[in-house]
Amino acid sequence: MIMKKPPLLPMETMNNSNSPPISISNSNSNSISDTKSFPEDDRPVRVYADGIYDLFHFGHARSLEQAKKSFPNTYLLVGCCNDDITHKFKGKTVMTEAERYESLRHCKWVDEVIPDAPWVLNQEFLDKHKIDFVAHDSLPYADASGAGKDVYEFVKAVGKFKETKRTDGISTSDIIMRIVKDYNQYVIRNLDRGYTRKDLGVSFVKEKRLRVNMRLKKLQEKVKEQQEKVEQKIQIVAKTAGMYPNEWVENADRWVAGFLEMFEEGCHKMGTAIRERIQERLMGQQSTGSNYRLPNGEDDIDDENEEYYDEDDDDENEEYYDEEEYYDSSEEEKEKEKEKEKEVKK
């Protein structure tokens, strides 16, 4: 007895309850419910989805999941446009074409990736890849190339369009807007991780200004944190004062006086230490042959070893010779030398 195989029908709901159901486009008479549109043999239904897939996110993955689960047996082909076409008709991308292709290959719903996908589909492309249906959301996608009003106008006209649902709250544009909004924070984060300002395209002045602003922000956060701690302590003190009002009034003057006394004592010790330090340094400079040692362990020898050329200093250090003494001593020495020469000759 020969059993007839039931025709393949679109899935009304997704296997995953969290995923939105896939609806069928019935905008024209050639809908995908027509049994002639399905393959007559046992081969999988070849569904095609295309896009840019820049900064691949879960919104992309969910649309591909819907396309994959459109039929019980689906072979999902995903086309991705290259950089030239994308930059021409849509704009600059964050990821390169090679990175976008590789992201799609790692999505579990994708069976095959078609690089260099065309911007507008035609019958020749559908026949080449044996595409049964094209999956995309139903919103009209403006054709920037000028070939038509809608990129999927031809596919809808021939009845091979399969509608999927968009995921609200996530898109590549939204992700880019988040980055632009918090641009300064991401720049500082990358600078702290070892990137240079040249890597990030930031000027020297911009880098310094960002670092100063971030330090001020951290300081404000610390001040706010300290204020909250002080407020908590004040509340505790207020509660204590409310519980023991008489004790608080009696001891308040004593506590304040004790604090002022400790503060004054600390200031006096600090002033004494500073004066002693200054005196030690002055004594060290005045003593000969001794260098003042700085707190960092280096000798303060700038004033002693540096050579200063001053006319007054030169006059003080010069040696003065009396002319008469100089000439008398020199004549005596000459006469002694002559006498020694005479004795040698003898």
C-alpha distance (Angstrom), angle and dihedral (degrees) to the residues before:
residue distance angle dihedral
M1 . . .
I2 3.80 . .
M3 3.77 115.9 .
K4 3.77 117.8 -149.7
K5 3.77 115.6 -132.7
P6 3.80 114.2 -123.5
P7 3.80 114.8 -117.7
L8 3.81 118.0 -101.8
L9 3.80 111.7 -101.6
P10 3.81 129.2 -168.0
M11 3.79 115.5 -99.6
E12 3.79 110.6 -107.8
T13 3.78 94.4 -155.6
M14 3.80 138.3 22.1
N15 3.77 121.9 -106.0
N16 3.76 88.1 -128.2
S17 3.80 109.2 70.9
N18 3.80 91.0 -152.6
S19 3.79 93.2 58.0
P20 3.81 118.8 85.8
P21 3.80 116.8 -110.1
I22 3.78 120.3 -103.5
S23 3.77 115.0 -117.6
I24 3.80 125.9 -157.4
S25 3.76 121.5 -120.6
N26 3.82 111.1 -124.2
S27 3.77 96.8 173.0
N28 3.80 92.0 125.8
S29 3.77 140.4 23.9
N30 3.80 93.1 -100.2
S31 3.80 96.3 73.6
I32 3.77 124.3 163.1
S33 3.78 89.8 -111.8
D34 3.81 87.2 78.1
T35 3.80 106.2 108.6
K36 3.81 91.1 -144.2
S37 3.83 88.9 67.0
F38 3.80 92.2 62.0
P39 3.78 122.2 83.4
E40 3.79 111.7 -98.6
D41 3.81 94.3 -147.5
D42 3.78 129.6 62.7
R43 3.77 96.1 -92.2
P44 3.82 119.5 121.9
V45 3.77 120.5 -95.8
R46 3.79 106.8 -99.8
V47 3.80 108.2 -135.8
Y48 3.79 120.9 -175.5
A49 3.81 126.7 -155.6
D50 3.77 125.6 176.5
G51 3.77 140.3 -176.0
I52 3.80 146.1 123.2
Y53 3.84 96.9 -88.4
D54 3.80 94.6 -164.9
L55 3.83 113.2 174.3
F56 3.80 88.7 7.7
H57 3.83 108.2 -131.7
F58 3.79 139.6 171.3
G59 3.81 91.4 -87.1
H60 3.80 88.4 64.3
A61 3.80 90.9 45.1
R62 3.80 93.1 51.5
S63 3.80 92.7 51.2
L64 3.79 89.6 51.0
E65 3.80 89.9 47.6
Q66 3.79 89.8 55.5
A67 3.79 90.9 49.8
K68 3.81 91.3 48.3
K69 3.81 91.9 50.3
S70 3.80 94.9 45.5
F71 3.80 90.4 104.4
P72 3.80 134.0 18.5
N73 3.80 90.6 -110.2
T74 3.79 112.1 32.4
Y75 3.77 133.3 164.2
L76 3.81 106.6 -160.0
L77 3.77 120.0 -151.5
V78 3.80 117.0 -172.1
G79 3.79 121.7 -161.7
C80 3.78 121.4 -158.0
C81 3.81 124.5 -168.5
N82 3.79 119.4 -127.7
D83 3.79 125.7 -118.5
D84 3.81 96.6 -97.4
I85 3.80 95.5 56.0
T86 3.81 93.8 38.9
H87 3.81 95.1 50.1
K88 3.79 90.1 46.3
F89 3.81 99.3 49.9
K90 3.82 104.3 22.5
G91 3.78 111.9 16.4
K92 3.78 143.0 -105.7
T93 3.79 118.0 -27.8
V94 3.79 129.2 -146.9
M95 3.79 94.6 -138.4
T96 3.78 125.7 50.4
E97 3.79 121.8 -117.8
A98 3.82 91.2 -103.7
E99 3.81 90.7 53.4
R100 3.80 92.0 48.1
Y101 3.81 92.0 49.4
E102 3.80 91.1 50.1
S103 3.82 92.4 49.0
L104 3.79 90.1 56.3
R105 3.80 92.6 48.8
H106 3.80 89.2 59.6
C107 3.81 93.6 53.9
K108 3.82 109.0 103.1
W109 3.82 93.8 -143.1
V110 3.81 94.1 59.1
D111 3.80 118.5 91.3
E112 3.81 97.9 177.0
V113 3.80 136.5 9.1
I114 3.80 119.6 -146.2
P115 3.82 110.3 -158.2
D116 3.80 122.7 -154.5
A117 3.78 91.8 28.4
P118 3.83 116.1 -173.6
W119 3.78 120.3 -105.3
V120 3.83 92.1 -131.4
L121 3.80 122.6 31.7
N122 3.79 123.4 -131.4
Q123 3.79 137.0 179.8
E124 3.78 92.9 -96.3
F125 3.82 91.5 59.2
L126 3.82 92.0 46.3
D127 3.79 91.6 51.0
K128 3.80 93.6 45.5
H129 3.81 93.1 56.8
K130 3.84 95.3 31.0
I131 3.80 91.4 -122.5
D132 3.82 116.3 -176.8
F133 3.81 99.0 -177.1
V134 3.80 139.6 7.3
A135 3.81 116.8 -140.0
H136 3.80 123.0 -151.9
D137 3.80 139.9 124.9
S138 3.79 115.3 -77.6
L139 3.80 97.5 -118.9
P140 3.81 111.5 113.2
Y141 3.81 109.8 -102.4
A142 3.79 108.8 -149.2
D143 3.77 113.7 -123.1
A144 3.80 104.6 -129.5
S145 3.79 90.8 -176.5
G146 3.81 90.7 68.7
A147 3.80 95.3 -122.5
G148 3.81 92.2 119.8
K149 3.79 146.5 -32.0
D150 3.78 95.0 -88.6
V151 3.80 128.9 33.1
Y152 3.81 89.9 -140.8
E153 3.78 95.7 42.5
F154 3.81 93.5 111.6
V155 3.82 94.2 46.8
K156 3.80 91.5 50.2
A157 3.80 90.6 48.5
V158 3.82 93.7 55.4
G159 3.82 92.6 45.6
K160 3.79 98.4 -113.5
F161 3.80 99.2 114.5
K162 3.81 118.5 118.4
E163 3.80 115.9 -165.6
T164 3.80 122.8 -137.7
K165 3.79 130.1 -179.4
R166 3.77 126.6 -111.7
T167 3.81 121.1 -126.9
D168 3.78 110.4 -120.2
G169 3.80 120.4 -134.3
I170 3.79 98.5 28.3
S171 3.78 132.6 79.1
T172 3.78 139.0 131.9
S173 3.80 90.4 -104.2
D174 3.81 91.0 53.5
I175 3.82 91.6 51.8
I176 3.80 91.5 50.0
M177 3.82 90.6 49.0
R178 3.81 90.2 53.7
I179 3.79 90.3 53.2
V180 3.80 92.7 47.2
K181 3.81 91.2 47.9
D182 3.83 92.9 54.5
Y183 3.81 94.8 32.2
N184 3.81 96.2 133.5
Q185 3.79 93.1 52.1
Y186 3.80 92.4 51.1
V187 3.82 90.9 48.7
I188 3.81 91.8 52.4
R189 3.81 90.8 45.6
N190 3.79 91.9 54.0
L191 3.81 92.5 44.2
D192 3.80 88.9 54.0
R193 3.82 89.3 49.9
G194 3.79 92.8 58.2
Y195 3.81 104.8 -89.3
T196 3.79 115.7 136.2
R197 3.78 124.4 -129.1
K198 3.81 88.2 -112.2
D199 3.81 90.4 57.1
L200 3.80 88.8 54.0
G201 3.81 95.4 41.0
V202 3.82 92.4 -119.1
S203 3.79 123.8 144.7
F204 3.80 122.9 -125.8
V205 3.81 92.5 -109.1
K206 3.81 91.7 47.6
E207 3.80 91.6 51.7
K208 3.82 93.3 50.8
R209 3.79 92.4 45.9
L210 3.80 91.8 50.4
R211 3.80 92.2 49.3
V212 3.81 92.1 49.4
N213 3.81 91.4 48.4
M214 3.79 91.9 49.7
R215 3.80 91.6 49.8
L216 3.80 90.3 49.9
K217 3.77 89.7 49.6
K218 3.81 91.8 51.6
L219 3.79 89.6 47.3
Q220 3.79 90.6 52.0
E221 3.79 90.0 50.6
K222 3.81 90.9 51.5
V223 3.81 91.7 47.8
K224 3.79 90.2 49.6
E225 3.79 90.3 49.2
Q226 3.80 91.3 50.6
Q227 3.80 90.5 48.0
E228 3.78 90.4 54.4
K229 3.81 90.5 50.4
V230 3.82 91.1 49.2
E231 3.79 90.7 49.3
Q232 3.78 90.2 52.3
K233 3.80 91.0 50.6
I234 3.80 90.9 47.5
Q235 3.78 89.8 52.9
I236 3.79 90.4 50.5
V237 3.81 90.9 49.1
A238 3.80 90.8 47.3
K239 3.77 91.1 52.0
T240 3.79 90.1 48.5
A241 3.78 91.1 49.2
G242 3.78 90.2 49.6
M243 3.79 91.4 51.8
Y244 3.81 94.4 46.3
P245 3.82 107.2 23.4
N246 3.81 97.0 159.0
E247 3.80 94.1 49.3
W248 3.79 90.8 47.8
V249 3.82 93.2 52.4
E250 3.80 93.2 46.2
N251 3.79 95.3 48.8
A252 3.83 99.0 36.6
D253 3.83 94.6 85.3
R254 3.79 91.9 46.2
W255 3.82 92.7 49.7
V256 3.80 92.5 48.4
A257 3.81 92.3 46.8
G258 3.80 91.0 49.1
F259 3.79 91.3 51.0
L260 3.81 92.5 49.8
E261 3.80 90.9 48.0
M262 3.80 92.1 52.2
F263 3.79 90.5 46.2
E264 3.80 92.6 50.6
E265 3.81 91.6 47.1
G266 3.79 91.0 51.1
C267 3.79 92.3 50.0
H268 3.82 90.6 48.8
K269 3.81 91.7 51.8
M270 3.78 91.3 48.0
G271 3.82 92.3 50.2
T272 3.80 91.4 48.2
A273 3.80 92.1 50.4
I274 3.79 91.4 50.1
R275 3.80 93.1 50.0
E276 3.80 92.0 48.3
R277 3.75 90.4 49.5
I278 3.80 91.8 51.8
Q279 3.81 92.1 48.0
E280 3.81 91.8 50.3
R281 3.74 90.7 52.6
L282 3.77 93.9 48.5
M283 3.81 91.3 48.9
G284 3.76 90.4 49.1
Q285 3.77 92.0 52.7
Q286 3.80 92.8 48.6
S287 3.81 95.1 49.4
T288 3.80 114.6 86.4
G289 3.78 120.7 -121.2
S290 3.79 94.5 12.8
N291 3.76 126.1 104.7
Y292 3.77 125.5 -152.8
R293 3.77 111.5 -117.2
L294 3.79 115.8 -138.6
P295 3.82 123.2 -140.0
N296 3.81 90.2 -102.5
G297 3.82 90.7 60.5
E298 3.82 97.7 -105.1
D299 3.78 124.4 122.6
D300 3.77 117.7 -110.0
I301 3.82 95.0 -135.1
D302 3.76 98.2 142.3
D303 3.78 95.0 107.8
E304 3.82 95.3 44.0
N305 3.79 104.6 40.4
E306 3.76 100.4 36.1
E307 3.79 113.7 96.3
Y308 3.75 114.2 -128.3
Y309 3.80 116.8 -172.6
D310 3.74 110.4 -150.6
E311 3.79 127.9 158.9
D312 3.81 93.1 -132.7
D313 3.79 92.3 51.3
D314 3.81 91.0 50.8
D315 3.78 91.0 53.3
E316 3.79 93.2 50.9
N317 3.81 95.1 48.3
E318 3.81 96.8 45.5
E319 3.82 119.4 106.6
Y320 3.80 115.3 -127.0
Y321 3.82 121.1 -150.0
D322 3.79 126.0 -161.7
E323 3.83 108.4 -126.6
E324 3.86 95.8 -142.5
E325 3.80 93.1 49.7
Y326 3.78 90.8 46.4
Y327 3.80 95.3 51.6
D328 3.86 94.5 41.0
S329 3.74 92.3 53.3
S330 3.76 92.5 46.7
E331 3.86 93.4 51.5
E332 3.81 92.0 50.2
E333 3.78 90.6 52.2
K334 3.81 91.3 50.4
E335 3.81 92.4 51.7
K336 3.82 91.1 50.4
E337 3.78 90.7 51.7
K338 3.81 91.4 51.5
E339 3.80 92.0 51.4
K340 3.81 90.0 50.7
E341 3.82 90.4 52.2
K342 3.80 91.6 51.3
E343 3.80 92.4 51.6
V344 3.78 90.6 50.1
K345 3.81 92.0 52.6
K346 3.77 91.1 51.1
